[in-house]
Amino acid sequence: MLIFHQITNIMEAEFKAAMEIYRQSFPENERQPIDKIEERVKAGFSDLIVGEKDGIVVFMAILYPLRGTNYILLDYIATAPDYRNQGIGAEFMMETIESLQKERKFLLLEVDDPQFGESKEDKQRRVGFYQRLGAKIFKDVKYFLPPFSSDFPTEMILMMLPAPKGMIIEGAVVRNLIQQIYRELYDRGPDDRLLKSIIGDVPGQVELVEY
């Protein structure tokens, strides 16, 4: 039986197991330092969710509620290598979406852009996974994950679910959300060159569309 639950004590064995899945699942340039994750979980800024199957941690996700908003960033999500392709991630996402709808909140997703870099098919599958759950992309919004261990940012696309009524968000809202993500998660201020290059091109109204 698969059970999802939140971890708040970084000294628990489940936390260490989740961090091992994290290390196995993301390239170094997309991983934040584990001590930063520990700091946020201890402070209650990030929600670390694990999935256990037969007493084994097989899944992890980190959610970051953006302060003062009804938006939550899906910071990381991963399944242990031996348990992939079993629908575990989809089950977690469906439970999360149901909870968000009840609370009238929205989930933001930073997803690798399949148009860039290697492993394009894997990237396209990830986009398709979120689209099947109802996620839409922010049209004409270029987005980058700032580098953690190199000099080069990673090309991403921003997605959102559930999609809002009308399928349009004001550009000012999108700019504020991106600035908040960069400030709170990546410690980058308003003068950051990468951030300025992103928000400078956000249109006045942003459509939510299929990839």
C-alpha positions, 0 to 999 in steps of 0.5 A: 500500500502506498502512503504519502505523508509530510516530513518535518524532522530532518533527523528522521530516516525518511528524510535521509531516504528522500534526499537519496532519491533527490540526489539520484534523480536530478543533475547537479546543476538543478539541485539545491544544496541539501543544507538549504532544503534542511533549513527550509523544512525546519523553518516550515517554508518548504513541505517535504512529502514522502511516499512509502510502500511497504515501509520503504521510501519510494517517492519524494516531493518538495512543495514551496508555498509562495508567501502571501499568495495562493500559488505553490511551487512544485520545487522537486518531485521524484520516484526512486529508480526501482519504482518508476513507471508504476503510477506513483507520481501520478497518484501523488499529483492527483491527490495534490490537485484535489486538495488544491481545488478545495483550497482554491490554490494553484500549483506552479511547475518548472519543467525542462524545455524539450527544445533545449539540451539533451534527453529531449524525449524524456523532457517531452514525456515529463511535459506530457505527464503534467499536461495529462493532469491538466497543466497548461504552459505560460505562453510567450514567457521564457523561463530559466532555472538559475545555475547551482553548480555551473555558469549556465542556466537551464531552459525551462517552461513554466506550467500551472494547474489547475488552469484558471477560468478564462485561461489568462493571467495578468502579466503583472501577476506573472512577473511578481510570481517569478520575482518571488520565486527568484527571491525566496528560493534562489536568493536573487534580487531585482537587479539580477540579470537573468531575472531581469531578462525573464520578466522584461519580456512577459506580455501584458496578459499571459495565456495558458495553453497546451505545449 
